[in-house]
Amino acid sequence: MSEAPPAQPTPTLAVRDFEFISTLDHLERWVAESDAHLQAIGETRVCLDTEADSLHHYHEKLCLLQVACGGRFALVDPLAVTDVSCLLALLDRYELWFHGADYDLTMLRRTYHWEPRLIRDTQIAARLTGSRQFGLAALLQNVLNVTVSKASQKADWSRRPLPDHMLSYAVDDVRYLLKIADHFVAILREKGRHAWFEESCRELQTDVAARSLAPREDPWRVQGSGRLHSKGLAILKAMWEWREGIAEERDMPCYRIMSNKQMVAYAETFEAGGVMEPPGGWRPRWKKEFHDLIADVFRQGQTAWPQRQKKVKSRMTDAQRDAVDRLCGHRDRIAITLEIEGSLLGSRSTLEQVIAEPEGLTHLMSWQAEILAPAMGELGPVESSTDVAPAAEATLDL
């Protein structure tokens, strides 16, 4: 990797090189000017980032759209401009670059029911070249020797007006993105991995688009709930519903009242017949309601308590489990020679599907399947099983 250039100071807001857009007229004008500018200079790429307020409010929402178009920068306020269709249409006419696009794509789909035409992701590019530090701040430091502040990373982006230091932070998320892209795309092409990159970006889009936007059934069955029996599940459900009500009432994130991990721990205590005391810092009303919901669960009785979920899944044979172990070993050795993380060639859960299912290879991208094909050939035929067995639990992650 070439030596990083001399350190560059992050531009200050003494010279504003971006526009903060809070009206539709302003947005339409900026979009038209930017489109003309991109065509005039022959630039085919644009950049986008988003900020939300999930750490500060009950209902998560998009609070800022950061856009870069050929050296023109805009911060669009979606809380003030609800119709951003002209901007989305502009972005669809070009190759759209993100960094760590998964969350951005999810929020954009949820908010605008929009799925970009073509995306590229600098985080994916960095990982496929072997970079182990792939956060944007780390890449800016390591590649461009640019230091950016992360102080606003967990700030409340719904506040208005946004202070200068938050505006500066937001612009920096797209300011240097194409320079990072150029750096890693050059390495990808040199290593013959650009096709891997393009397919991986398409796979990310497909994965996000396939996720259901509908509320999940029984959302209170959080990670760790699979260990609980009916009694514990009853108190967990009651705590979840109480926490949701308080969080919505006070417009605050649920985790600030009680984390999922805390609730599962309380449920395990309840199930074991232990003493349940609410956290010491709670206000009196919350403590009373906590004791009330415990009493209410007892009053409901066992017939009203939720049951453990069962699901049917294929039981892997010993031969299949051994094949997965060997395939993971092959994968890791190949990854070392490629100087990338082994998981990029397929996670263990994906490789279990590859071994256990007749159409298992469809779970791999074509470039992954091509790389792992020799290892698959060494495994030979693997004994399968048509037996099914109920899983102990269906454990869901939030």
C-alpha positions as CSV (number, residue, x, y, z in Angstrom):
1,M,0.0,0.0,0.0
2,S,1.4,3.4,-0.9
3,E,2.5,5.9,1.7
4,A,-0.3,8.2,3.0
5,P,-0.1,11.8,1.8
6,P,0.7,14.6,4.3
7,A,-2.0,15.3,6.9
8,Q,-4.8,17.5,5.7
9,P,-6.8,19.6,8.2
10,T,-10.6,19.0,8.1
11,P,-12.2,22.1,6.6
12,T,-13.8,24.4,9.2
13,L,-17.2,26.0,8.8
14,A,-15.5,29.4,8.5
15,V,-15.7,28.6,4.8
16,R,-18.9,26.7,4.2
17,D,-18.6,24.6,1.1
18,F,-22.0,23.0,1.5
19,E,-25.7,24.0,1.6
20,F,-28.1,23.2,4.4
21,I,-31.4,22.5,2.6
22,S,-34.7,22.8,4.5
23,T,-37.2,23.8,1.8
24,L,-38.4,21.9,-1.3
25,D,-37.6,24.9,-3.6
26,H,-34.0,24.9,-2.4
27,L,-33.7,21.2,-2.8
28,E,-35.1,21.2,-6.3
29,R,-32.8,24.0,-7.3
30,W,-29.7,22.3,-5.8
31,V,-30.6,19.0,-7.5
32,A,-31.0,20.7,-10.9
33,E,-27.7,22.5,-10.5
34,S,-25.9,19.4,-9.3
35,D,-27.2,17.3,-12.2
36,A,-26.0,19.8,-14.7
37,H,-22.6,20.1,-12.9
38,L,-22.2,16.3,-12.9
39,Q,-22.9,16.1,-16.6
40,A,-20.6,19.0,-17.4
41,I,-17.6,17.4,-15.7
42,G,-18.4,13.8,-16.8
43,E,-18.7,12.5,-13.2
44,T,-20.8,9.3,-12.9
45,R,-20.6,8.8,-9.2
46,V,-22.4,10.5,-6.2
47,C,-22.2,9.9,-2.5
48,L,-24.9,9.6,0.2
49,D,-24.9,9.1,4.0
50,T,-27.7,9.4,6.6
51,E,-28.1,10.3,10.2
52,A,-30.9,9.1,12.5
53,D,-32.0,9.5,16.1
54,S,-32.3,6.0,17.4
55,L,-30.2,6.6,20.4
56,H,-32.4,9.5,21.6
57,H,-36.1,8.8,20.7
58,Y,-38.6,6.0,20.8
59,H,-39.6,6.3,17.1
60,E,-36.4,6.1,15.1
61,K,-36.4,8.5,12.1
62,L,-34.1,9.9,9.4
63,C,-32.9,13.3,10.5
64,L,-30.3,14.2,7.9
65,L,-29.2,13.2,4.3
66,Q,-25.6,14.1,3.4
67,V,-25.0,14.3,-0.4
68,A,-21.9,14.8,-2.5
69,C,-22.2,15.5,-6.2
70,G,-18.9,16.3,-8.0
71,G,-17.5,18.4,-5.2
72,R,-20.9,20.0,-4.4
73,F,-22.1,19.1,-0.9
74,A,-25.6,19.4,0.6
75,L,-27.1,18.5,4.0
76,V,-30.8,17.9,3.4
77,D,-33.2,18.1,6.4
78,P,-35.8,15.4,5.9
79,L,-37.7,16.6,9.0
80,A,-38.4,19.9,7.1
81,V,-38.5,18.5,3.5
82,T,-40.7,15.5,3.4
83,D,-40.7,15.1,-0.4
84,V,-37.2,14.3,-1.5
85,S,-38.2,12.5,-4.6
86,C,-36.3,14.8,-6.9
87,L,-33.1,14.0,-4.9
88,L,-33.7,10.2,-5.0
89,A,-34.3,10.5,-8.8
90,L,-31.0,12.2,-9.2
91,L,-29.2,9.6,-7.1
92,D,-30.7,6.8,-9.3
93,R,-29.1,8.3,-12.4
94,Y,-25.6,7.8,-11.1
95,E,-23.5,5.2,-9.3
96,L,-24.3,5.7,-5.7
97,W,-21.5,5.3,-3.1
98,F,-22.0,4.7,0.6
99,H,-19.8,3.6,3.5
100,G,-21.4,0.8,5.5
101,A,-24.6,1.0,3.5
102,D,-26.7,-1.6,5.3
103,Y,-28.3,0.7,7.9
104,D,-28.6,3.6,5.4
105,L,-30.4,1.4,2.9
106,T,-32.7,0.0,5.6
107,M,-33.7,3.5,6.8
108,L,-34.2,4.9,3.2
109,R,-36.4,1.9,2.4
110,R,-38.4,2.3,5.5
111,T,-38.8,6.1,5.2
112,Y,-39.2,6.5,1.4
113,H,-39.9,3.0,0.2
114,W,-36.9,3.6,-2.0
115,E,-34.3,1.1,-3.2
116,P,-31.4,2.7,-5.1
117,R,-30.8,1.5,-8.7
118,L,-27.0,0.9,-8.2
119,I,-24.9,1.1,-5.0
120,R,-21.3,0.8,-4.2
121,D,-19.9,0.5,-0.6
122,T,-16.4,1.6,0.4
123,Q,-16.6,-0.6,3.5
124,I,-17.0,-3.7,1.3
125,A,-14.2,-2.5,-1.0
126,A,-11.9,-2.1,2.0
127,R,-12.6,-5.5,3.4
128,L,-12.1,-7.3,0.1
129,T,-8.7,-5.8,-0.2
130,G,-7.8,-7.2,3.2
131,S,-8.2,-4.1,5.4
132,R,-8.9,-5.1,9.0
133,Q,-9.8,-1.5,10.1
134,F,-12.7,-0.5,7.9
135,G,-14.5,2.2,9.9
136,L,-14.7,5.4,7.9
137,A,-12.6,7.4,10.4
138,A,-9.9,4.7,10.4
139,L,-9.8,4.6,6.6
140,L,-9.5,8.3,6.3
141,Q,-6.6,8.3,8.7
142,N,-4.8,5.3,7.2
143,V,-5.4,6.1,3.5
144,L,-5.6,9.9,3.3
145,N,-4.0,10.9,6.6
146,V,-7.1,12.9,7.4
147,T,-8.3,13.0,11.0
148,V,-12.0,13.6,11.5
149,S,-13.8,14.0,14.8
150,K,-16.1,11.2,16.0
151,A,-17.6,13.3,18.8
152,S,-21.0,13.6,17.1
153,Q,-21.3,10.0,16.2
154,K,-23.9,9.4,19.0
155,A,-25.4,12.9,19.0
156,D,-29.1,13.6,18.7
157,W,-29.6,14.4,15.0
158,S,-33.2,15.5,15.5
159,R,-32.2,18.7,17.3
160,R,-32.6,21.9,15.5
161,P,-30.7,24.0,14.7
162,L,-27.8,21.7,14.3
163,P,-24.6,23.2,15.8
164,D,-21.6,23.8,13.6
165,H,-19.5,20.9,14.9
166,M,-22.3,18.4,14.0
167,L,-22.7,20.0,10.5
168,S,-18.9,19.6,10.0
169,Y,-19.0,16.0,11.1
170,A,-21.9,15.2,8.8
171,V,-20.3,16.7,5.7
172,D,-17.1,14.8,6.4
173,D,-19.0,11.5,6.0
174,V,-19.3,12.2,2.2
175,R,-16.5,14.7,1.6
176,Y,-13.7,12.2,1.1
177,L,-15.7,9.1,0.1
178,L,-14.7,9.1,-3.6
179,K,-11.0,9.4,-2.7
180,I,-11.4,6.4,-0.5
181,A,-13.3,4.6,-3.3
182,D,-10.6,5.4,-5.9
183,H,-7.9,4.0,-3.5
184,F,-9.6,0.7,-2.9
185,V,-11.0,0.2,-6.4
186,A,-7.5,0.5,-7.8
187,I,-6.3,-2.3,-5.4
188,L,-9.3,-4.4,-6.2
189,R,-8.6,-4.2,-9.9
190,E,-4.9,-4.9,-9.4
191,K,-5.8,-8.0,-7.4
192,G,-8.5,-9.1,-9.9
193,R,-11.3,-8.7,-7.3
194,H,-13.4,-6.0,-8.7
195,A,-16.0,-8.5,-9.9
196,W,-16.2,-9.8,-6.3
197,F,-16.8,-6.2,-5.1
198,E,-19.6,-5.6,-7.6
199,E,-21.4,-8.9,-6.8
200,S,-21.0,-8.2,-3.0
201,C,-22.7,-4.8,-3.4
202,R,-25.5,-6.3,-5.4
203,E,-25.9,-9.0,-2.7
204,L,-26.2,-6.4,0.0
205,Q,-29.0,-4.6,-1.9
206,T,-30.8,-7.9,-2.4
207,D,-30.5,-8.8,1.3
208,V,-31.8,-5.5,2.5
209,A,-34.7,-5.5,-0.1
210,A,-35.7,-9.0,1.1
211,R,-36.2,-8.0,4.7
212,S,-39.8,-7.6,5.8
213,L,-40.9,-4.1,6.9
214,A,-43.8,-5.6,8.8
215,P,-43.5,-5.7,12.6
216,R,-42.1,-8.9,13.9
217,E,-44.5,-11.3,15.6
218,D,-43.8,-11.6,19.4
219,P,-41.0,-9.0,19.3
220,W,-40.5,-9.6,23.1
221,R,-38.8,-12.9,22.3
222,V,-35.4,-11.3,22.4
223,Q,-32.0,-12.9,22.3
224,G,-31.6,-15.2,25.3
225,S,-35.3,-15.9,25.6
226,G,-34.8,-19.3,24.2
227,R,-33.4,-20.4,27.6
228,L,-36.7,-19.5,29.4
229,H,-39.7,-21.7,30.1
230,S,-43.3,-20.5,30.2
231,K,-43.1,-18.7,33.6
232,G,-40.0,-16.8,32.6
233,L,-41.5,-15.9,29.2
234,A,-44.6,-14.6,30.9
235,I,-42.6,-12.0,33.0
236,L,-40.4,-11.2,30.0
237,K,-43.5,-10.4,27.9
238,A,-44.9,-8.3,30.7
239,M,-41.7,-6.3,31.1
240,W,-41.4,-5.8,27.4
241,E,-44.9,-4.4,27.0
242,W,-44.5,-2.2,30.1
243,R,-41.1,-0.9,28.8
244,E,-42.6,-0.1,25.4
245,G,-45.4,1.9,27.0
246,I,-43.0,4.0,29.2
247,A,-40.6,4.6,26.3
248,E,-43.3,5.8,24.0
249,E,-44.8,8.0,26.7
250,R,-41.5,9.6,27.4
251,D,-40.2,9.5,23.8
252,M,-37.0,7.8,24.8
253,P,-35.1,4.6,23.6
254,C,-36.2,1.5,25.3
255,Y,-32.7,0.5,26.3
256,R,-32.5,3.6,28.5
257,I,-35.2,2.1,30.7
258,M,-34.1,-1.5,30.8
259,S,-31.9,-3.4,28.3
260,N,-33.0,-6.7,26.8
261,K,-30.2,-8.4,28.6
262,Q,-31.5,-7.1,32.0
263,M,-35.0,-8.2,31.2
264,V,-33.9,-11.8,30.4
265,A,-31.9,-11.8,33.6
266,Y,-34.9,-10.7,35.6
267,A,-37.0,-13.4,33.8
268,E,-34.5,-16.1,34.8
269,T,-34.6,-14.9,38.4
270,F,-38.4,-14.9,38.3
271,E,-38.4,-18.4,36.8
272,A,-36.1,-19.7,39.5
273,G,-38.2,-18.2,42.3
274,G,-35.7,-15.5,43.3
275,V,-36.5,-12.1,44.6
276,M,-37.0,-9.5,42.0
277,E,-36.2,-5.9,42.9
278,P,-36.3,-3.1,40.3
279,P,-33.1,-1.1,39.6
280,G,-32.2,1.4,42.4
281,G,-32.2,4.5,40.2
282,W,-35.8,4.1,39.1
283,R,-38.4,6.6,40.0
284,P,-41.1,5.5,42.5
285,R,-43.8,5.2,39.9
286,W,-41.7,2.8,37.8
287,K,-40.9,0.7,40.9
288,K,-44.6,0.4,41.8
289,E,-45.5,-0.6,38.3
290,F,-42.7,-3.2,38.2
291,H,-44.1,-4.9,41.3
292,D,-47.6,-4.6,40.0
293,L,-46.7,-6.4,36.7
294,I,-45.1,-9.2,38.7
295,A,-48.2,-9.7,40.7
296,D,-50.3,-9.6,37.6
297,V,-48.3,-12.3,36.0
298,F,-49.0,-14.5,39.0
299,R,-52.7,-13.7,38.9
300,Q,-52.9,-14.7,35.2
301,G,-51.9,-18.2,36.0
302,Q,-50.0,-20.8,34.0
303,T,-52.8,-21.2,31.4
304,A,-52.3,-17.6,30.2
305,W,-48.5,-17.8,30.1
306,P,-46.8,-17.9,26.6
307,Q,-45.3,-21.2,25.5
308,R,-41.8,-22.0,24.3
309,Q,-41.7,-21.9,20.5
310,K,-40.7,-25.0,18.6
311,K,-39.6,-25.1,15.0
312,V,-38.7,-28.0,12.7
313,K,-35.3,-28.1,11.1
314,S,-33.2,-30.6,9.4
315,R,-30.9,-32.6,11.7
316,M,-27.3,-32.6,10.4
317,T,-25.6,-36.0,10.4
318,D,-22.2,-36.5,12.0
319,A,-20.8,-36.7,8.5
320,Q,-22.3,-33.3,7.6
321,R,-21.0,-31.7,10.7
322,D,-17.6,-33.1,10.0
323,A,-17.8,-31.8,6.4
324,V,-18.7,-28.3,7.7
325,D,-15.7,-28.4,10.1
326,R,-13.4,-29.4,7.2
327,L,-14.9,-26.8,4.8
328,C,-14.4,-24.1,7.4
329,G,-10.8,-25.2,7.8
330,H,-10.3,-25.0,4.0
331,R,-12.0,-21.6,3.9
332,D,-9.7,-20.2,6.6
333,R,-6.6,-21.5,4.9
334,I,-7.7,-20.0,1.6
335,A,-8.5,-16.7,3.3
336,I,-5.0,-16.5,4.7
337,T,-3.5,-16.8,1.2
338,L,-5.9,-14.1,0.0
339,E,-5.1,-11.9,3.1
340,I,-8.8,-11.4,3.9
341,E,-11.1,-12.4,6.7
342,G,-12.4,-16.0,6.4
343,S,-16.0,-14.9,6.9
344,L,-15.9,-13.0,3.6
345,L,-15.8,-16.4,1.9
346,G,-18.9,-17.6,3.8
347,S,-19.9,-17.6,7.4
348,R,-20.2,-20.9,9.3
349,S,-24.0,-20.8,9.2
350,T,-23.8,-20.3,5.4
351,L,-21.5,-23.2,5.0
352,E,-23.8,-25.4,7.0
353,Q,-26.5,-24.6,4.5
354,V,-24.1,-25.4,1.6
355,I,-23.5,-28.8,3.1
356,A,-26.9,-29.6,4.4
357,E,-29.2,-28.5,1.6
358,P,-29.4,-29.9,-2.0
359,E,-29.3,-26.4,-3.4
360,G,-26.8,-25.2,-0.8
361,L,-24.4,-23.5,-3.2
362,T,-27.1,-21.0,-4.0
363,H,-26.4,-19.5,-0.6
364,L,-22.9,-18.4,-1.8
365,M,-22.1,-15.6,-4.2
366,S,-20.6,-16.9,-7.5
367,W,-17.1,-15.7,-6.6
368,Q,-17.3,-17.4,-3.2
369,A,-18.5,-20.6,-4.8
370,E,-15.7,-20.5,-7.4
371,I,-13.0,-20.0,-4.7
372,L,-14.4,-22.8,-2.5
373,A,-15.1,-25.2,-5.3
374,P,-11.8,-27.1,-5.0
375,A,-12.4,-27.4,-1.3
376,M,-15.9,-28.7,-1.9
377,G,-14.4,-31.2,-4.4
378,E,-12.0,-32.5,-1.7
379,L,-14.9,-33.2,0.6
380,G,-16.5,-35.6,-1.8
381,P,-20.1,-36.9,-1.3
382,V,-21.6,-36.1,2.1
383,E,-24.2,-38.4,3.7
384,S,-27.4,-36.5,4.1
385,S,-30.4,-37.0,6.4
386,T,-34.1,-36.5,5.8
387,D,-34.8,-36.8,9.5
388,V,-36.2,-33.7,11.2
389,A,-36.1,-32.8,14.8
390,P,-37.7,-29.9,16.8
391,A,-35.3,-27.2,17.6
392,A,-35.0,-26.4,21.3
393,E,-35.9,-22.8,20.8
394,A,-36.4,-20.1,18.3
395,T,-34.1,-17.4,19.5
396,L,-34.5,-14.0,17.9
397,D,-32.1,-11.1,17.9
398,L,-33.3,-7.6,18.1
